[in-house]
Amino acid sequence: MKLEIKKIGNSTGLILPKELVTRLGLEQGDTLNVIEEPDRSFRLTPYNQDDDETMELARQAMKDYKNALHELAK
């Protein structure tokens, strides 16, 4: 499916066709995460606040165990 990036007020955005929104089970006002892939593609996933909390715990653990993780990476 080909989508066009459009100017929306002072912003830029994508307009999702109604059939795609319906097929994905989305509703106006839903929040999505954008995940950038190494090949410059991206993936949209439903936003889940638990994911943010999990990532914050992971960041803190990586900070706390930075030296140990560095040694393990060798």
Backbone as XML, in Angstrom:
<?xml version="1.0"?>
<chain id="A" units="angstrom">
  <residue number="1" name="MET">
    <atom name="N" x="0.850" y="-1.165" z="0.000"/>
    <atom name="CA" x="0.000" y="0.000" z="0.000"/>
    <atom name="C" x="0.900" y="1.234" z="0.000"/>
  </residue>
  <residue number="2" name="LYS">
    <atom name="N" x="0.643" y="2.143" z="-0.863"/>
    <atom name="CA" x="1.431" y="3.356" z="-1.007"/>
    <atom name="C" x="0.736" y="4.501" z="-0.272"/>
  </residue>
  <residue number="3" name="LEU">
    <atom name="N" x="1.484" y="5.169" z="0.630"/>
    <atom name="CA" x="0.951" y="6.305" z="1.366"/>
    <atom name="C" x="1.796" y="7.529" z="1.059"/>
  </residue>
  <residue number="4" name="GLU">
    <atom name="N" x="1.183" y="8.685" z="1.094"/>
    <atom name="CA" x="1.874" y="9.933" z="0.810"/>
    <atom name="C" x="1.983" y="10.769" z="2.080"/>
  </residue>
  <residue number="5" name="ILE">
    <atom name="N" x="3.169" y="11.330" z="2.301"/>
    <atom name="CA" x="3.367" y="12.235" z="3.430"/>
    <atom name="C" x="2.783" y="13.585" z="3.028"/>
  </residue>
  <residue number="6" name="LYS">
    <atom name="N" x="1.935" y="14.141" z="3.901"/>
    <atom name="CA" x="1.233" y="15.382" z="3.573"/>
    <atom name="C" x="1.415" y="16.414" z="4.679"/>
  </residue>
  <residue number="7" name="LYS">
    <atom name="N" x="1.272" y="17.669" z="4.294"/>
    <atom name="CA" x="1.283" y="18.759" z="5.261"/>
    <atom name="C" x="-0.088" y="18.788" z="5.934"/>
  </residue>
  <residue number="8" name="ILE">
    <atom name="N" x="-0.061" y="18.836" z="7.269"/>
    <atom name="CA" x="-1.290" y="18.894" z="8.048"/>
    <atom name="C" x="-1.121" y="20.044" z="9.030"/>
  </residue>
  <residue number="9" name="GLY">
    <atom name="N" x="-1.690" y="21.191" z="8.725"/>
    <atom name="CA" x="-1.472" y="22.377" z="9.543"/>
    <atom name="C" x="-0.010" y="22.754" z="9.494"/>
  </residue>
  <residue number="10" name="ASN">
    <atom name="N" x="0.620" y="22.879" z="10.666"/>
    <atom name="CA" x="2.054" y="23.181" z="10.731"/>
    <atom name="C" x="2.902" y="21.919" z="10.842"/>
  </residue>
  <residue number="11" name="SER">
    <atom name="N" x="2.269" y="20.762" z="10.705"/>
    <atom name="CA" x="2.964" y="19.487" z="10.861"/>
    <atom name="C" x="2.988" y="18.725" z="9.544"/>
  </residue>
  <residue number="12" name="THR">
    <atom name="N" x="3.625" y="17.586" z="9.578"/>
    <atom name="CA" x="3.659" y="16.673" z="8.443"/>
    <atom name="C" x="3.160" y="15.329" z="8.943"/>
  </residue>
  <residue number="13" name="GLY">
    <atom name="N" x="2.353" y="14.644" z="8.151"/>
    <atom name="CA" x="1.817" y="13.378" z="8.628"/>
    <atom name="C" x="1.408" y="12.450" z="7.514"/>
  </residue>
  <residue number="14" name="LEU">
    <atom name="N" x="1.020" y="11.271" z="7.897"/>
    <atom name="CA" x="0.491" y="10.265" z="6.984"/>
    <atom name="C" x="-1.006" y="10.146" z="7.220"/>
  </residue>
  <residue number="15" name="ILE">
    <atom name="N" x="-1.740" y="10.059" z="6.155"/>
    <atom name="CA" x="-3.172" y="9.789" z="6.247"/>
    <atom name="C" x="-3.356" y="8.297" z="5.977"/>
  </residue>
  <residue number="16" name="LEU">
    <atom name="N" x="-3.915" y="7.582" z="6.948"/>
    <atom name="CA" x="-4.154" y="6.154" z="6.769"/>
    <atom name="C" x="-5.541" y="5.949" z="6.175"/>
  </residue>
  <residue number="17" name="PRO">
    <atom name="N" x="-5.623" y="5.199" z="5.090"/>
    <atom name="CA" x="-6.934" y="4.932" z="4.501"/>
    <atom name="C" x="-7.847" y="4.206" z="5.487"/>
  </residue>
  <residue number="18" name="LYS">
    <atom name="N" x="-9.128" y="4.498" z="5.388"/>
    <atom name="CA" x="-10.115" y="3.934" z="6.305"/>
    <atom name="C" x="-10.049" y="2.411" z="6.349"/>
  </residue>
  <residue number="19" name="GLU">
    <atom name="N" x="-9.877" y="1.771" z="5.191"/>
    <atom name="CA" x="-9.850" y="0.298" z="5.165"/>
    <atom name="C" x="-8.636" y="-0.244" z="5.929"/>
  </residue>
  <residue number="20" name="LEU">
    <atom name="N" x="-7.510" y="0.465" z="5.907"/>
    <atom name="CA" x="-6.334" y="0.032" z="6.658"/>
    <atom name="C" x="-6.568" y="0.211" z="8.156"/>
  </residue>
  <residue number="21" name="VAL">
    <atom name="N" x="-7.132" y="1.339" z="8.542"/>
    <atom name="CA" x="-7.432" y="1.601" z="9.951"/>
    <atom name="C" x="-8.379" y="0.530" z="10.484"/>
  </residue>
  <residue number="22" name="THR">
    <atom name="N" x="-9.384" y="0.200" z="9.710"/>
    <atom name="CA" x="-10.343" y="-0.831" z="10.115"/>
    <atom name="C" x="-9.663" y="-2.193" z="10.229"/>
  </residue>
  <residue number="23" name="ARG">
    <atom name="N" x="-8.865" y="-2.549" z="9.227"/>
    <atom name="CA" x="-8.200" y="-3.849" z="9.202"/>
    <atom name="C" x="-7.238" y="-4.008" z="10.384"/>
  </residue>
  <residue number="24" name="LEU">
    <atom name="N" x="-6.584" y="-2.905" z="10.791"/>
    <atom name="CA" x="-5.640" y="-2.955" z="11.900"/>
    <atom name="C" x="-6.313" y="-2.796" z="13.259"/>
  </residue>
  <residue number="25" name="GLY">
    <atom name="N" x="-7.616" y="-2.533" z="13.245"/>
    <atom name="CA" x="-8.354" y="-2.383" z="14.498"/>
    <atom name="C" x="-8.003" y="-1.099" z="15.234"/>
  </residue>
  <residue number="26" name="LEU">
    <atom name="N" x="-7.633" y="-0.060" z="14.484"/>
    <atom name="CA" x="-7.277" y="1.218" z="15.076"/>
    <atom name="C" x="-8.482" y="2.136" z="15.123"/>
  </residue>
  <residue number="27" name="GLU">
    <atom name="N" x="-8.402" y="3.117" z="15.998"/>
    <atom name="CA" x="-9.441" y="4.139" z="16.091"/>
    <atom name="C" x="-8.777" y="5.495" z="16.166"/>
  </residue>
  <residue number="28" name="GLN">
    <atom name="N" x="-9.498" y="6.521" z="15.770"/>
    <atom name="CA" x="-8.978" y="7.875" z="15.860"/>
    <atom name="C" x="-8.588" y="8.156" z="17.307"/>
  </residue>
  <residue number="29" name="GLY">
    <atom name="N" x="-7.410" y="8.712" z="17.500"/>
    <atom name="CA" x="-6.918" y="9.005" z="18.840"/>
    <atom name="C" x="-6.010" y="7.933" z="19.420"/>
  </residue>
  <residue number="30" name="ASP">
    <atom name="N" x="-5.930" y="6.744" z="18.777"/>
    <atom name="CA" x="-5.011" y="5.706" z="19.247"/>
    <atom name="C" x="-3.575" y="6.212" z="19.136"/>
  </residue>
  <residue number="31" name="THR">
    <atom name="N" x="-2.716" y="5.698" z="19.979"/>
    <atom name="CA" x="-1.304" y="6.059" z="19.963"/>
    <atom name="C" x="-0.499" y="4.863" z="19.468"/>
  </residue>
  <residue number="32" name="LEU">
    <atom name="N" x="0.476" y="5.141" z="18.601"/>
    <atom name="CA" x="1.323" y="4.094" z="18.041"/>
    <atom name="C" x="2.784" y="4.382" z="18.343"/>
  </residue>
  <residue number="33" name="ASN">
    <atom name="N" x="3.587" y="3.328" z="18.405"/>
    <atom name="CA" x="5.040" y="3.440" z="18.470"/>
    <atom name="C" x="5.594" y="3.245" z="17.072"/>
  </residue>
  <residue number="34" name="VAL">
    <atom name="N" x="6.634" y="3.981" z="16.741"/>
    <atom name="CA" x="7.343" y="3.778" z="15.480"/>
    <atom name="C" x="8.675" y="3.135" z="15.822"/>
  </residue>
  <residue number="35" name="ILE">
    <atom name="N" x="8.935" y="1.976" z="15.229"/>
    <atom name="CA" x="10.185" y="1.265" z="15.458"/>
    <atom name="C" x="10.984" y="1.326" z="14.159"/>
  </residue>
  <residue number="36" name="GLU">
    <atom name="N" x="12.160" y="1.960" z="14.224"/>
    <atom name="CA" x="13.017" y="2.069" z="13.051"/>
    <atom name="C" x="13.832" y="0.790" z="12.907"/>
  </residue>
  <residue number="37" name="GLU">
    <atom name="N" x="13.830" y="0.233" z="11.715"/>
    <atom name="CA" x="14.567" y="-0.989" z="11.426"/>
    <atom name="C" x="15.918" y="-0.632" z="10.801"/>
  </residue>
  <residue number="38" name="PRO">
    <atom name="N" x="16.911" y="-1.528" z="10.886"/>
    <atom name="CA" x="18.232" y="-1.234" z="10.329"/>
    <atom name="C" x="18.232" y="-0.942" z="8.823"/>
  </residue>
  <residue number="39" name="ASP">
    <atom name="N" x="17.264" y="-1.475" z="8.105"/>
    <atom name="CA" x="17.227" y="-1.264" z="6.649"/>
    <atom name="C" x="16.463" y="0.001" z="6.249"/>
  </residue>
  <residue number="40" name="ARG">
    <atom name="N" x="16.257" y="0.918" z="7.189"/>
    <atom name="CA" x="15.558" y="2.188" z="7.004"/>
    <atom name="C" x="14.049" y="2.025" z="6.839"/>
  </residue>
  <residue number="41" name="SER">
    <atom name="N" x="13.538" y="0.838" z="7.039"/>
    <atom name="CA" x="12.094" y="0.657" z="7.067"/>
    <atom name="C" x="11.631" y="0.932" z="8.495"/>
  </residue>
  <residue number="42" name="PHE">
    <atom name="N" x="10.340" y="0.935" z="8.698"/>
    <atom name="CA" x="9.836" y="1.118" z="10.046"/>
    <atom name="C" x="8.617" y="0.260" z="10.260"/>
  </residue>
  <residue number="43" name="ARG">
    <atom name="N" x="8.328" y="0.055" z="11.545"/>
    <atom name="CA" x="7.200" y="-0.775" z="11.929"/>
    <atom name="C" x="6.371" y="0.014" z="12.925"/>
  </residue>
  <residue number="44" name="LEU">
    <atom name="N" x="5.067" y="0.001" z="12.741"/>
    <atom name="CA" x="4.147" y="0.648" z="13.678"/>
    <atom name="C" x="3.560" y="-0.417" z="14.582"/>
  </residue>
  <residue number="45" name="THR">
    <atom name="N" x="3.576" y="-0.139" z="15.893"/>
    <atom name="CA" x="2.978" y="-1.063" z="16.841"/>
    <atom name="C" x="2.093" y="-0.269" z="17.792"/>
  </residue>
  <residue number="46" name="PRO">
    <atom name="N" x="1.064" y="-0.893" z="18.330"/>
    <atom name="CA" x="0.227" y="-0.190" z="19.306"/>
    <atom name="C" x="1.075" y="0.259" z="20.496"/>
  </residue>
  <residue number="47" name="TYR">
    <atom name="N" x="0.820" y="1.445" z="20.994"/>
    <atom name="CA" x="1.532" y="1.968" z="22.162"/>
    <atom name="C" x="1.088" y="1.214" z="23.396"/>
  </residue>
  <residue number="48" name="ASN">
    <atom name="N" x="2.050" y="0.858" z="24.213"/>
    <atom name="CA" x="1.766" y="0.168" z="25.462"/>
    <atom name="C" x="2.643" y="0.812" z="26.534"/>
  </residue>
  <residue number="49" name="GLN">
    <atom name="N" x="2.043" y="1.433" z="27.523"/>
    <atom name="CA" x="2.805" y="2.127" z="28.565"/>
    <atom name="C" x="3.753" y="1.175" z="29.279"/>
  </residue>
  <residue number="50" name="ASP">
    <atom name="N" x="3.395" y="-0.098" z="29.372"/>
    <atom name="CA" x="4.280" y="-1.081" z="30.001"/>
    <atom name="C" x="5.616" y="-1.155" z="29.271"/>
  </residue>
  <residue number="51" name="ASP">
    <atom name="N" x="5.611" y="-0.966" z="27.935"/>
    <atom name="CA" x="6.847" y="-0.995" z="27.159"/>
    <atom name="C" x="7.785" y="0.128" z="27.602"/>
  </residue>
  <residue number="52" name="ASP">
    <atom name="N" x="7.246" y="1.311" z="27.853"/>
    <atom name="CA" x="8.066" y="2.432" z="28.318"/>
    <atom name="C" x="8.688" y="2.120" z="29.677"/>
  </residue>
  <residue number="53" name="GLU">
    <atom name="N" x="7.900" y="1.543" z="30.558"/>
    <atom name="CA" x="8.403" y="1.210" z="31.887"/>
    <atom name="C" x="9.474" y="0.127" z="31.801"/>
  </residue>
  <residue number="54" name="THR">
    <atom name="N" x="9.271" y="-0.857" z="30.942"/>
    <atom name="CA" x="10.256" y="-1.916" z="30.749"/>
    <atom name="C" x="11.560" y="-1.358" z="30.204"/>
  </residue>
  <residue number="55" name="MET">
    <atom name="N" x="11.452" y="-0.465" z="29.218"/>
    <atom name="CA" x="12.657" y="0.135" z="28.640"/>
    <atom name="C" x="13.392" y="0.978" z="29.676"/>
  </residue>
  <residue number="56" name="GLU">
    <atom name="N" x="12.692" y="1.681" z="30.514"/>
    <atom name="CA" x="13.346" y="2.489" z="31.550"/>
    <atom name="C" x="14.097" y="1.589" z="32.529"/>
  </residue>
  <residue number="57" name="LEU">
    <atom name="N" x="13.488" y="0.461" z="32.898"/>
    <atom name="CA" x="14.177" y="-0.497" z="33.775"/>
    <atom name="C" x="15.422" y="-1.052" z="33.088"/>
  </residue>
  <residue number="58" name="ALA">
    <atom name="N" x="15.310" y="-1.363" z="31.789"/>
    <atom name="CA" x="16.462" y="-1.885" z="31.041"/>
    <atom name="C" x="17.568" y="-0.849" z="30.959"/>
  </residue>
  <residue number="59" name="ARG">
    <atom name="N" x="17.218" y="0.407" z="30.686"/>
    <atom name="CA" x="18.233" y="1.474" z="30.620"/>
    <atom name="C" x="18.951" y="1.621" z="31.967"/>
  </residue>
  <residue number="60" name="GLN">
    <atom name="N" x="18.195" y="1.581" z="33.042"/>
    <atom name="CA" x="18.792" y="1.721" z="34.367"/>
    <atom name="C" x="19.716" y="0.539" z="34.664"/>
  </residue>
  <residue number="61" name="ALA">
    <atom name="N" x="19.298" y="-0.671" z="34.305"/>
    <atom name="CA" x="20.142" y="-1.854" z="34.524"/>
    <atom name="C" x="21.420" y="-1.759" z="33.702"/>
  </residue>
  <residue number="62" name="MET">
    <atom name="N" x="21.318" y="-1.295" z="32.446"/>
    <atom name="CA" x="22.512" y="-1.155" z="31.611"/>
    <atom name="C" x="23.461" y="-0.112" z="32.184"/>
  </residue>
  <residue number="63" name="LYS">
    <atom name="N" x="22.899" y="0.945" z="32.757"/>
    <atom name="CA" x="23.725" y="1.977" z="33.381"/>
    <atom name="C" x="24.402" y="1.420" z="34.638"/>
  </residue>
  <residue number="64" name="ASP">
    <atom name="N" x="23.630" y="0.722" z="35.480"/>
    <atom name="CA" x="24.160" y="0.178" z="36.727"/>
    <atom name="C" x="25.238" y="-0.887" z="36.486"/>
  </residue>
  <residue number="65" name="TYR">
    <atom name="N" x="25.082" y="-1.665" z="35.430"/>
    <atom name="CA" x="25.996" y="-2.780" z="35.151"/>
    <atom name="C" x="26.829" y="-2.539" z="33.895"/>
  </residue>
  <residue number="66" name="LYS">
    <atom name="N" x="27.098" y="-1.265" z="33.615"/>
    <atom name="CA" x="27.839" y="-0.888" z="32.406"/>
    <atom name="C" x="29.176" y="-1.624" z="32.305"/>
  </residue>
  <residue number="67" name="ASN">
    <atom name="N" x="29.954" y="-1.635" z="33.371"/>
    <atom name="CA" x="31.275" y="-2.272" z="33.330"/>
    <atom name="C" x="31.163" y="-3.776" z="33.114"/>
  </residue>
  <residue number="68" name="ALA">
    <atom name="N" x="30.251" y="-4.416" z="33.812"/>
    <atom name="CA" x="30.068" y="-5.861" z="33.650"/>
    <atom name="C" x="29.619" y="-6.197" z="32.236"/>
  </residue>
  <residue number="69" name="LEU">
    <atom name="N" x="28.696" y="-5.414" z="31.696"/>
    <atom name="CA" x="28.225" y="-5.661" z="30.331"/>
    <atom name="C" x="29.344" y="-5.439" z="29.321"/>
  </residue>
  <residue number="70" name="HIS">
    <atom name="N" x="30.176" y="-4.444" z="29.574"/>
    <atom name="CA" x="31.309" y="-4.185" z="28.686"/>
    <atom name="C" x="32.262" y="-5.379" z="28.681"/>
  </residue>
  <residue number="71" name="GLU">
    <atom name="N" x="32.540" y="-5.931" z="29.859"/>
    <atom name="CA" x="33.420" y="-7.100" z="29.950"/>
    <atom name="C" x="32.801" y="-8.323" z="29.260"/>
  </residue>
  <residue number="72" name="LEU">
    <atom name="N" x="31.530" y="-8.511" z="29.430"/>
    <atom name="CA" x="30.857" y="-9.650" z="28.791"/>
    <atom name="C" x="30.838" y="-9.527" z="27.273"/>
  </residue>
  <residue number="73" name="ALA">
    <atom name="N" x="30.864" y="-8.301" z="26.768"/>
    <atom name="CA" x="30.810" y="-8.091" z="25.318"/>
    <atom name="C" x="32.140" y="-8.406" z="24.637"/>
  </residue>
  <residue number="74" name="LYS">
    <atom name="N" x="33.199" y="-8.557" z="25.417"/>
    <atom name="CA" x="34.521" y="-8.843" z="24.832"/>
    <atom name="C" x="34.606" y="-10.253" z="24.314"/>
  </residue>
</chain>
